[in-house]
Amino acid sequence: MKRKLIAAIGIAGMMVSIAACGGDSGDDKKAGADGWAGETLTVWVMDGSSPDQWQKDLAAEFEKKTKAKVKFEVQQWNGIQQKLTTALSEENPPDVFEIGNTQTPAYAKTGGLADLGDLKKEIGADWTESLNESSVYEGKQYAAPWYFANRVVLYNKKIWADAGIKETPKTRDEFYKALKTIGEKTDAEPIYLPGQNWYHFVGLVIGEGGELVKKEGDKYVSNLDDPKVAAAMETYKKFQALSKAPKDKDEATPQQGEVFAKGKTGAFIGMGWEAGIATKANPKIEKEIGYFTIPGATADKPEGVFLGGSNLAVAAGSKKQELAKEFLKLALSDKFEGRLAKLNGVIPNKESLQSNLEGNAPAEAAAPAAAVGGTTPLIPEWAAVENEPNPVKTYMTAVLNGKSPAEAAKQVEDEFNKRLAQQQ
């Protein structure tokens, strides 16, 4: 599940007009003897998010229940922010649409999303709390959690066997010890961990209970000098010291799956789909790839992870909001949510539905960490921080090159705060 990072340039400006268009659902019909006969609900989903058969089955059940039709329109991630912003400001926006979880707060702030508090009360009592956080803005439910994915450890089973390691580690210390053993007993690089795999670093911060930003008065500022953030960076540095990967590159430069494909690396931390990159580069490596949950400080709790994924929202300007909620009740039902998890190998919005991942090794490895995962700060101001050169990446490289976490935090503080101020 690759995601285009939200474009900071102009997103606040693009979205200024959204608030003016919302709220009028006066043409929405109530379900009666004929349901919503003759109505058509427009639903935007992103390319690759939902299989064709899943859409067809859902549309058929929706029509049976409401007598209304649903029209799925598949969108591309590239350019979606501007396209969605424009659509939400027009008279006839898509009624329901998929939205990246970290993008949700920016749209909620502008008034482009309908309040789904009643839907949450009706069907969301057992949504996994960590997965629902991005759907809530200033205490109100503006979207519904749909599907998610997070990083796992992908490892070379042959290399681990050659090192005499018979069991996958359950704690961070056991993980480090296993990697050290690989370095001592084989010719393999223990782990490929580039200096700027910053989403993994975000996970470590989450695991420490830390935050990347803090609020001072009415504005957000950098919190990189927090001891919890420093502790996360020290953990990262400890593992990165076992790697030959460059300290100033991220996991896509070069693609870490392609490095792993050479068969000379014990492990790397990435998304399950990155195994496909490795097998494309070297089909023979496929039989050697194993997966396990990133171990945390103790065996009873996995490492914190960044949760990437999508929510479903209803346009505030939709004239069919009640019908849209009927659609969401079906799409997010155990039947269709579970089926999507099974077909796409994604984490469903309820822990009770994770049984649908059985037999999908990377998904099974990812699932245990979902409940303790999190995201980058869920504030509209965060978007600008991710623009290159990302100051969080700069901070990481500075620490890896010898600066203390406090010194590195001070080095990027002005740029970090400047970016946070762009959307305030």
VENWOFEN-V435089 format. One record per residue. PHI is phi in whole degrees, 0 to 359 (none if undefined). PSI is psi in whole degrees, -180 to 180 (999 if undefined). D_FIRST is the distance of its C-alpha to the first C-alpha in Angstrom with 2 decimals. Layout:
PHI|PSI|D_FIRST ; PHI|PSI|D_FIRST
This chain:
none|89|0.00 ; 278|143|3.75 ; 234|134|6.39 ; 282|126|9.98 ; 295|143|12.31 ; 299|132|14.89 ; 280|118|17.91 ; 288|-31|20.88 ; 296|111|23.43 ; 80|2|25.13 ; 295|-39|22.75 ; 295|-42|25.65 ; 293|-41|28.02 ; 299|-30|25.96 ; 262|3|25.75 ; 303|-38|29.43 ; 279|-6|30.48 ; 295|-43|28.09 ; 302|-32|30.30 ; 291|-17|33.23 ; 263|-7|31.71 ; 273|165|30.74 ; 98|-24|32.43 ; 277|104|34.54 ; 245|30|33.83 ; 297|-25|37.44 ; 273|-3|36.78 ; 292|132|34.66 ; 268|153|36.51 ; 265|150|37.06 ; 294|128|36.69 ; 225|-152|40.11 ; 300|-35|41.69 ; 259|9|39.80 ; 57|-136|36.56 ; 251|45|34.83 ; 305|134|36.22 ; 91|-12|35.68 ; 275|151|32.74 ; 231|126|29.33 ; 264|129|26.29 ; 264|125|23.70 ; 235|123|20.07 ; 265|125|17.26 ; 234|153|13.77 ; 276|152|10.84 ; 303|125|10.24 ; 90|-6|8.34 ; 285|-39|8.51 ; 223|126|11.83 ; 299|153|13.80 ; 303|-43|17.11 ; 293|-35|19.28 ; 299|-44|17.78 ; 296|-43|18.62 ; 296|-44|22.01 ; 294|-41|22.97 ; 294|-43|22.10 ; 298|-40|24.04 ; 294|-43|26.95 ; 290|-36|27.23 ; 297|-45|26.96 ; 295|-39|29.75 ; 297|-38|31.81 ; 282|-41|31.64 ; 248|-12|32.16 ; 67|12|33.61 ; 255|159|31.21 ; 258|158|28.65 ; 236|136|25.02 ; 245|109|23.59 ; 277|133|19.84 ; 236|116|18.91 ; 277|129|15.52 ; 247|158|14.53 ; 261|145|12.68 ; 295|-36|10.86 ; 295|116|13.49 ; 84|6|16.56 ; 293|-32|15.53 ; 300|-48|17.31 ; 292|-40|20.57 ; 296|-44|20.36 ; 291|-40|19.77 ; 301|-45|22.41 ; 296|-46|24.83 ; 298|-39|24.27 ; 289|-18|24.88 ; 269|-5|28.11 ; 266|172|29.48 ; 292|-35|31.70 ; 237|78|29.35 ; 285|167|25.78 ; 300|141|23.10 ; 287|-43|24.17 ; 234|143|20.82 ; 209|150|17.52 ; 278|141|13.93 ; 217|136|13.58 ; 304|141|11.27 ; 299|-40|12.90 ; 282|-12|14.28 ; 274|-21|15.55 ; 304|-46|17.51 ; 302|-37|20.59 ; 297|-41|21.35 ; 286|-36|21.63 ; 296|-39|23.53 ; 299|-36|25.95 ; 278|-8|27.00 ; 88|14|27.83 ; 278|-12|25.33 ; 248|140|24.10 ; 285|149|26.39 ; 286|123|27.44 ; 248|29|26.05 ; 302|-39|28.24 ; 292|-35|30.06 ; 294|-41|26.95 ; 301|-44|25.92 ; 296|-35|29.44 ; 280|-43|29.41 ; 234|-3|26.18 ; 252|17|24.40 ; 300|-34|26.85 ; 250|22|24.65 ; 296|138|21.26 ; 299|126|20.04 ; 303|-44|21.49 ; 296|-30|18.87 ; 280|-24|16.21 ; 272|-14|18.77 ; 303|-38|19.82 ; 288|-14|17.68 ; 274|-7|19.24 ; 252|132|22.67 ; 226|125|24.45 ; 49|42|28.05 ; 84|-2|28.54 ; 246|148|27.53 ; 273|108|24.76 ; 252|0|23.12 ; 201|-178|20.01 ; 229|137|18.80 ; 293|136|15.87 ; 245|-66|13.62 ; 209|159|10.57 ; 211|167|8.94 ; 208|154|7.53 ; 212|171|9.56 ; 281|152|11.01 ; 225|176|13.59 ; 268|123|16.33 ; 258|127|16.04 ; 227|158|19.68 ; 268|108|22.12 ; 299|-35|24.34 ; 294|-45|27.21 ; 297|-42|27.47 ; 295|-38|27.49 ; 293|-41|30.13 ; 299|-30|32.14 ; 276|-2|32.25 ; 81|16|33.62 ; 271|117|30.80 ; 260|-21|30.87 ; 231|145|28.71 ; 286|144|25.37 ; 291|150|26.11 ; 248|-11|26.10 ; 229|164|26.91 ; 299|-41|26.07 ; 294|-40|29.53 ; 296|-38|29.18 ; 297|-47|25.92 ; 297|-42|27.78 ; 297|-41|30.79 ; 298|-43|28.90 ; 294|-39|27.45 ; 298|-39|30.97 ; 297|-40|32.37 ; 300|-43|30.11 ; 295|-32|31.44 ; 276|-32|34.97 ; 251|-6|35.08 ; 226|174|32.95 ; 267|3|32.43 ; 279|153|28.66 ; 288|124|26.86 ; 303|-47|26.06 ; 213|143|22.66 ; 261|109|20.75 ; 223|94|20.06 ; 295|157|20.23 ; 294|-18|22.04 ; 238|33|19.37 ; 284|73|16.30 ; 286|-23|16.76 ; 292|-34|13.90 ; 293|-40|15.57 ; 299|-42|18.81 ; 304|-42|17.79 ; 299|-42|17.26 ; 297|-39|20.70 ; 297|-44|22.21 ; 300|-42|20.98 ; 297|-30|22.52 ; 277|-6|25.73 ; 78|21|25.85 ; 266|171|25.80 ; 228|143|24.79 ; 278|-19|23.99 ; 228|162|26.23 ; 221|162|29.45 ; 257|129|31.60 ; 239|110|34.98 ; 66|-121|37.03 ; 254|16|35.02 ; 225|157|32.41 ; 265|142|29.54 ; 223|169|30.05 ; 299|141|28.59 ; 238|23|28.83 ; 294|-18|28.00 ; 274|5|31.58 ; 290|140|31.13 ; 303|-32|32.11 ; 291|-38|29.01 ; 293|-42|26.78 ; 299|-41|29.21 ; 297|-40|29.00 ; 297|-40|25.22 ; 291|-35|25.76 ; 294|-38|28.54 ; 297|-45|26.36 ; 301|-46|23.82 ; 298|-39|26.84 ; 300|-45|28.31 ; 284|-36|25.38 ; 295|-25|24.80 ; 294|-17|28.46 ; 273|-2|27.76 ; 249|151|25.52 ; 265|1|26.66 ; 295|151|23.59 ; 296|144|24.56 ; 279|-12|24.97 ; 244|23|24.14 ; 231|159|20.79 ; 261|-173|17.19 ; 288|-11|14.77 ; 259|1|13.99 ; 226|84|17.76 ; 281|174|18.20 ; 298|122|14.94 ; 293|-26|15.60 ; 297|-35|14.44 ; 288|-35|17.24 ; 295|-46|19.64 ; 298|-33|19.05 ; 298|-21|19.64 ; 288|-11|23.22 ; 78|18|24.08 ; 240|19|25.74 ; 233|132|23.36 ; 289|-38|23.58 ; 195|164|20.20 ; 209|163|17.33 ; 253|118|15.02 ; 196|-174|11.31 ; 280|152|8.04 ; 304|-37|8.97 ; 293|-13|7.19 ; 291|-17|9.44 ; 298|-33|12.26 ; 295|-35|11.70 ; 297|-42|12.52 ; 294|-46|15.52 ; 289|-28|16.76 ; 293|-39|16.60 ; 286|-31|18.76 ; 208|91|20.94 ; 306|-29|20.88 ; 292|-19|23.49 ; 285|-18|21.28 ; 304|-44|19.31 ; 291|-14|22.18 ; 263|-7|22.35 ; 277|126|18.89 ; 237|168|19.03 ; 222|145|17.02 ; 208|159|18.39 ; 297|139|17.82 ; 297|120|18.54 ; 290|144|22.24 ; 263|-170|23.83 ; 297|-33|27.39 ; 232|158|28.75 ; 292|-21|27.96 ; 274|-3|27.74 ; 216|119|24.79 ; 296|167|21.50 ; 295|149|20.51 ; 297|146|18.97 ; 224|153|15.23 ; 280|128|13.13 ; 261|107|11.34 ; 264|144|8.36 ; 174|-163|8.11 ; 225|148|10.28 ; 249|166|13.99 ; 247|135|16.38 ; 228|163|19.45 ; 245|134|22.75 ; 292|133|24.36 ; 298|-27|27.56 ; 272|1|29.19 ; 292|139|28.50 ; 269|6|31.79 ; 231|45|30.26 ; 295|-39|28.94 ; 293|-40|30.56 ; 294|-38|29.21 ; 298|-39|25.71 ; 292|-33|26.14 ; 297|-38|27.30 ; 296|-45|24.10 ; 296|-35|22.06 ; 300|-36|24.40 ; 281|-49|23.46 ; 300|-35|19.70 ; 263|7|19.51 ; 293|161|22.21 ; 303|-36|21.97 ; 298|-54|22.21 ; 276|-32|19.27 ; 293|-43|17.04 ; 295|-40|17.85 ; 294|-39|17.35 ; 297|-42|13.80 ; 300|-43|13.06 ; 293|-44|14.97 ; 288|-40|13.55 ; 257|-7|9.77 ; 66|32|10.27 ; 257|160|9.01 ; 283|123|11.61 ; 283|170|14.15 ; 280|0|16.24 ; 229|137|19.25 ; 298|-31|20.05 ; 295|-16|22.38 ; 263|1|19.66 ; 292|-13|18.01 ; 298|-21|20.45 ; 291|-10|18.22 ; 267|-3|16.03 ; 302|132|19.14 ; 94|-12|18.99 ; 256|96|15.28 ; 304|-49|15.94 ; 295|-37|12.73 ; 292|-40|12.19 ; 297|-35|15.90 ; 288|-33|15.77 ; 283|-35|13.22 ; 304|-44|15.08 ; 301|-27|18.33 ; 273|-10|17.10 ; 301|-39|15.55 ; 291|-21|19.10 ; 249|12|19.92 ; 274|-177|16.82 ; 193|-165|16.75 ; 226|179|15.51 ; 295|166|17.10 ; 308|130|20.31 ; 272|66|20.01 ; 226|144|22.48 ; 302|-30|22.46 ; 293|-17|24.10 ; 292|-28|21.18 ; 310|-44|19.40 ; 294|-25|21.92 ; 296|-33|21.51 ; 282|-10|18.15 ; 296|142|19.83 ; 285|141|20.83 ; 280|117|22.91 ; 297|120|21.20 ; 296|-24|24.19 ; 293|-40|22.30 ; 296|-42|21.53 ; 300|-42|25.18 ; 301|-46|26.33 ; 298|-48|24.54 ; 297|-38|26.04 ; 298|-43|29.39 ; 294|-44|29.51 ; 295|-25|28.59 ; 269|7|31.36 ; 120|-13|33.94 ; 287|153|34.03 ; 287|156|34.20 ; 306|-38|31.40 ; 294|-42|34.00 ; 294|-42|34.91 ; 294|-39|31.35 ; 297|-42|30.68 ; 295|-36|33.87 ; 298|-37|32.92 ; 256|-1|29.86 ; 303|-47|31.22 ; 298|-46|32.72 ; 294|-41|29.67 ; 302|-50|27.40 ; 291|-35|29.88 ; 300|-42|30.40 ; 290|-40|26.77 ; 298|-28|26.84 ; 279|-11|29.97 ; 295|-28|28.52 ; 246|20|27.40 ; 261|999|30.27
